Amino acid sequence: MLEHSDFSVVAKNKGPLPKPWRWEIYRVGRRTPVEYSSVYFDTVTQAKQAGNTALRLMLSEYPAESR
């Protein structure tokens, strides 16, 4: 499974008011996000929470490594 530490969730102010925040998921070594939200949020906290949920879902799609 991919390491969670290889990824980070960032909330960015990219839209107009009243919902300017969206989340973006980055992987170590990349300048562009591997995924980002299509909807915008009222607060940075809402965006970050939704991004963390999206990251968990994204990582759950990869099978665990067999040892």
C-alpha positions in Angstrom: 0.0 0.0 0.0 1.2 3.5 -0.7 2.4 5.3 2.4 0.2 8.1 3.7 3.3 10.1 4.5 4.0 10.3 0.7 0.8 12.4 0.4 -0.5 15.7 1.8 -3.8 17.5 1.8 -3.7 21.2 1.3 -6.6 23.7 1.5 -6.3 26.5 -1.0 -8.3 29.7 -1.5 -9.0 29.4 -5.2 -12.6 30.5 -5.7 -14.9 33.5 -5.3 -16.8 34.2 -2.1 -18.8 32.8 -0.4 -17.1 29.4 -0.9 -13.5 30.1 -1.9 -11.8 27.0 -0.4 -11.0 23.7 -2.1 -8.7 20.8 -1.2 -5.8 19.5 -3.2 -3.8 16.2 -2.7 -0.1 16.3 -3.4 2.4 13.5 -3.6 6.1 13.9 -2.6 8.1 15.0 -5.6 5.2 16.4 -7.7 4.5 20.1 -8.2 0.9 19.5 -9.4 -1.9 17.9 -7.4 -2.7 14.3 -8.0 -6.3 15.1 -7.2 -8.4 18.1 -6.2 -12.0 18.9 -5.3 -14.5 19.9 -7.9 -16.6 21.7 -5.3 -15.7 24.6 -3.1 -16.2 25.0 0.7 -17.1 27.8 3.1 -14.1 27.3 5.4 -10.5 26.0 5.3 -11.5 23.4 7.9 -14.3 22.0 5.8 -12.0 21.8 2.8 -9.3 20.1 4.8 -11.6 17.5 6.4 -13.1 16.7 3.0 -9.6 16.4 1.5 -8.5 14.0 4.2 -11.6 11.8 3.5 -10.8 11.9 -0.2 -7.2 10.9 0.6 -8.3 7.9 2.7 -10.7 6.8 -0.1 -7.9 7.2 -2.7 -5.5 5.1 -0.6 -8.1 2.4 0.1 -8.3 1.7 -3.7 -4.8 0.3 -3.7 -4.4 -3.3 -2.5 -2.2 -4.0 0.5 1.2 -5.4 -0.3 1.7 -9.0 0.3 4.7 -9.9 2.5 
